[in-house]
Amino acid sequence: MQENELLKYAVENGILDIALVQEQVEMNKREKILKKHPYDIWEGKDGYWRTYIPCKEKGRRLLKKKDRVDIENEVIDYLQIQEENPTIDEVFEEWNDRRLALNKIGNATHQRNRNFYQRHFKQMGKRHIKSIAEDEWGDFLEEQIPKFNLTAKAFSGLKGITKGFLKRAKKRKLIDFNVEELFEELDTSDSDFKRTIKEDYEEVFDENETDIMIKYLECNLDLSNIAILLMFVTGMRIGEVVCLKHDDFDGNTVKVRRTETRYRGEDDAKYTVAIKDFPKTRAGARTIIIPKDYEWLCDRIRKTNPFEEFVFIKENGERLNANCVRMRLQRLCDKLGIYRKSPHKIRKTYGTILLDNNIDERLILGQMGHASLGTTEEHYHRNRRSIEKKSDILSSIPDFKARTS
């Protein structure tokens, strides 16, 4: 017999009591809802039952009823209303936590999303999502640009998390407008955003600085300096370098398969450093070729902590983290009279060198771990030549030669 036939037979023959089943379903539903209640329900010495209900003004308010079922009913009514019309804060947290639980984002991104959200939604986040009209969302987002003097990149980040939790709200049927259309109709232009001008000397190591830095590193090869030198000759991200294992190296190649992540712990007071078993982006999983003149560096790395799984292990047994290397690079810049630059500026320097030498596009993408050459050209290509060399190049152009009579 089919399931429907069995059920019909059980009901008709008194084997199954529908009323009892319905009662059990309702009880289970009540228990499921009450589990979401953040406060205890208790009986006082006076025989009355009490609990707390969250309150926007006071944080929480006390409920008091003679019977437990009455207080449970009021709690259930409150929770159902919240479920059907939660605050923006609650929608965001559910979306952000869900993405973390599904491994769509890591802890660092989860924390970064929360920081970004709290900066912009401190006041608006307390409102219930159904109380906000579609055009109000657009006005709110546009108003954040002058309020926080946002760059185009920062505004893109704000749009990203807002679109994310609104699409989740649409899926939960909390809103009914078209989220994509909302963002397409935003009234913004390039002139609205704060412009930041970064000089070449801030973004890359010029030819002279590169020579000075590499010569110093080669003559002072301790653990941190080996890591910095490896970045100069491979363009690897600092988070990728400090997570390298000995079996990632093969001849003059190195596999990139993991990266370091850094986020605040549950108490938000201390950073937690961990390893992700995948690189920053999908294109980041790659095999990098090390120039033949630096094959000796591969040999040196093989002899560094040869009995450890990871290459960059300090004397105390801890893995060298990205921040240690970052601080070392700052000190070296100060020592060598070079404008302070972060490890990412080494990566930009490497990308610029590849582009300046007209390297094959596929090779550039493979070395850099980028999905498109446009990323490398737009964000990594800077001018590394010194003022003197730029002057010599321009002065050698016939049209700029002095005219003599």
N, C-alpha and C positions, 0 to 999 in steps of 0.2 A: 504493500500500500504506500501511496505517496504521503508526505508529511502532512499536507492539508487534510487528506482523508483520515489519517490517524487522529489528528486534532479534533476533527468533526465527530469522529466516533467516540473519543474520550469525553467530549462535552455532552453528547446525546445520551450516553450511558452512565452519566454521573461519576465517571472516573476522575474528571477534572472539574474543579470548582472555579469558574471564571471570576467570580467575585473575590475569592481568596487570592487568585493570581494577581488581579488588579490591585488589591490591597498590598501585596508583597512588592509589586512594581513601584507603587507610591512610596512605600517605606524605604526602598532602596534609593529612590530619587531624592527623598528628604535627606538621607544619610550622606549621599554624595554631595549635596549642596552644603550641608552643615560642616563637612570636612574642610570647606574653604573658609569657614569663619575663623578669623585670626585670634579670637579671645576665648577663654574658658567660659563655660556656663556652670554656675555653682549655686547651691542652696545655702542661704544664710541661716543663722540661728533663729531668726524670726519666722522661718518656714517659707519665706519668699525666695524666688529664683532670680538670679541676676546675671548679667553679662554686659559687655561693652559693645558699642557700635561706633565705627569710625565717624568722626565729625570734622568737617572742613574748618570750622572756626576754632574749636577747642582740642582738636586732635582725636578725641573720643568722648562719647557720652554714655552714661550708665542707664541700662534698662532694668526694670524691676517688675516682675509678674508673680501672681500667686501660684500659677501652675507652670510646670516646665514646658508643656506643649504650647502654651500661649507665648512664652518667650522664644521658643524655637520657631513658631510661625512668624513672629516679627523679624527674626533674624533671616529666615528664608525669604520673606518678602523683600527685605533690604538687599540681600545678595542677588536676587533675581533681577532687581532693578539695575544693580551695578553691572550685572552680566549683559544686560540688554543695552545699557548706555554708560559704559565705563568712561573714566577720565582719559584725556590724551596721555597722561603719564602712564596709566595702566595699559593702554594699547601699545605704547612704545616699548615698555618693559616686556610685555608678552611677546612682541615681535622680535626684540633683541635677544631675549633669553631662548626663544625657540630656535633662532638661527644658530646660536651657540650649541644647543642640545643636538641639532641636526648636523653639526660639524661643517656648516656652511661658512662660519667665521671662527677665528681663534679667540683666545682670551684677550689678546691685545686689541683686536678690532672691536670686540664686545665692549671693552672699557673705553676705547676711543669714541665709539658711537654714543655711549652714555655721557661722556664729558661734553661732546659736541651738542647733544640734545639739551643738557642742563644749562648750557650757556644761552641758548636761544629760547627755550620753552619754560623757563623758570616760572613765569606767571601764567601763560596760556595753558600750560600743561595741567593745571588744576581744573580746567573746564571739562565738562562732559562733551564727548565727541559729537553727539547728535545736536548739540546746541549751536554748532558752528556751521554757517552756510558756506557753500562752495566759494563764493567770491571773497569771503573773509579769509580763507586760506591763502588765496592769491595776494591779497593786500598785506597779510602778515609777512609772507615771504619777501615781498618787495621792500617792505619797511625795514627788514633786517640789514639790507645793504648799507644804507646811510647810518643806521643806528650803530653798527659795529664796524663801519668803514671796511667792508669785506672786499677781498680780492675775488676775481672770477673763480679761482680755485677753491677758496673757502665757501663761496656761494654754491658751487657745484657739490661740495660735501654736504651742505645743509639740505639741498634739494634731494640728494641721494637718500639720506636717512628718512626725510619726510615722505618721499615717494614710497619708500619701503614699508613704513608702518601704515600709510594710508591704503596701500594695496592689500595689506593684511586686513585692515578694517573693512575694506570692500568685500573681501572673501568671507568675512564673518557677518556680512550684511548689516554692518553698523552705519555705513554710508551708502548712498546710491548714485553719486555722481561719477563721471568718468575721470579717473585719476590722471591718465595720460594727457587728456585734453586740458586739464587744469594747468599742468606744467608747460604745455605747448603755448598757452595763452598768456603766460607771464610777460609783463611789460618791462623788459630789461634790455639794455644794450651795453656794448663794451665800455662806453664812456661813463657808465654808472659805477664801475668798480675802481677800487683803489689800485693804482699802478705802482709796482715796485721795480725799480731799475737796479739791476745787479751788474756791476762791472765785470769784465773778463777776469781781472786779477782776483776777484772774490770767488769765481766759479771754477777755475781750473788752475793747475800748476803750469806756468809758462815754461818754455824750453830751458831757460837758465835754472829756474827753481827745480825742475825735474832732475836735471843733471846733478845739482847740489844735493838734493834729497837722496837720490839713488846711490850716489857715491858714499854718502854717510852711512846709509843702511847696509851696504855691502861690507863696509869696514867695521860695523858694529852689530853683528848678527846674533842678537838674543831673540827670545821667543816673540816678543811684540814686533820687533823690527823685521823678522822673517815674515810675519803676517802682513805688515805694511808693504814690504817689497813684493810679495806675491800679488797684492792688489794692483800695484803699478804695472806688472807684466801680464796680468790676466783680465783686469777690469772687473773682478768679482766683487760682489757686495760684501761688506764687512761681516754681516750676519751669516753669510755663506762660508766665509773663510774660517771663522772660529769654530765651525761645526764639522770641519773636514776630518775624515778618518783616513788611516793609512791605506786602506784598501780602495780608496777613491782615486789613488794615483796609479797610473800605468804608463811607463815610459815618460814621454813629455806631454801627457794628457792628464786632466783631472776631471772627475765627474762631480757635478753639483746636484745634490739630491736632498738637501735639508737646509734649514736656516734657523737662526736664533730669533726668539720672540721675547718681548719684555712687556710686562703689564703689572698693574698694581694688584696686590692680593685682596682678599676679602675685607680686610680691615682698612684698605685704601691708604695705608701708611707706609708700606714698604713694597718695593718692586720685586716681582718674581721673574726670574730669567729661566727660560725653558727652550727646548729644541723641538721644532716642528719637522716631521719627517717628510716634508715636501717644501720646495722653494717658494719664494714670494708669489710668483705667477706660474701659470701653466707652462709658458715658454721658458721659464727659469730652469727647468730640468734639462741639463745640457752637458756636453763634454767639451771642455775648453782645451785648446792647444796652447802649450807654453813655448815661446820662441826658443830655437835651438841654443842660442847664446846663454839661455838661462836653464838649460837642462841640469846644470850643476846645483841649481836651487832645489830641484826635485830630489837629487841625491842627498842634499843637506836635510831636507824635510824627512826623508826616510830614516835618517839617523837621529832625528829628534823624537824623543820618547818612543823608541821602537817597540817597547813591550806594552804600550798603552793602545787602546782602541782609537782614541782621538789623538790628533797630531799636537794640538795646542793645549797641553796640560802643564800647569805650573808646578813648582817644586812641592807645594803643599798638597798636590793631588787634585786640585780643583781645575776645571776647564777655564782657560782664558776667555773672558767674555768680551763682547763688542765694546762695551764702555771703557774697559781697560785700554784697548787699542786706540780708541778715540782720544782718550786723555794723553796717551803717549804721543800721538801725532801732533796734538796741540803743543806739547812741550818741545817736540823736535822743530816745529815751525818757529817757535820763539827762539830757540837755540841757534837756528841757522839763518835768522833774519828774514823769514818768509812770512807773508801775510797768513794769519791763521785760517786753515781750511779743514773741513771735516773729511772723513774717509770717503763720503759720497763724491767729493770733488776729485778724488783720485779716479773714481769710476768715470766721471765726466771727462777727465783728462784722457783716459784710455779711449773712450768713444770718439773724442775729437781727433786723436791720432789716427784711428782707423779711417775716419771720414776724410781727413786731410790727405791720406795716402791712397785714396780711391780704391779701397779694398772692396772685393766682391760683396754684393749685398747679402747673399746667403751666409757668407763667412762672418760678416758683422753681426747679423742676427744671432748666429750660433754662439759667438763669443760673448755678446752682451746679454743674451737671454731675453730679447725683445720680440714681440709678435710682429711688429712692422718697422720698417726703416724710418717711417715718419716720426716715431717716438724718439729714436736716436738723434735724428736731425733737429727736431724741434726743441728737445730738452737737454741734449748733451753736447751739441756742436758749438764751440766757442773759439775765440781767436787766442792762440797760445804764444804767438810771436811777440818778442819784446818791442818796445817803442823804437829802439835803434834798428832792429831788423825790418820793421814796418817802414821806417823812414828810408832805409836802403832800397827796399823793393820799389817804393813809389818814386824815389829819385832816379832809378835806373830806367824808367819809362821815357822813351824818346820825346813824347809830347810834353813832358814836364822838364825837359832840359832848358837851360837858360838860352835865350836867343842872343847871339852876338852879331854886331853890325859889321 
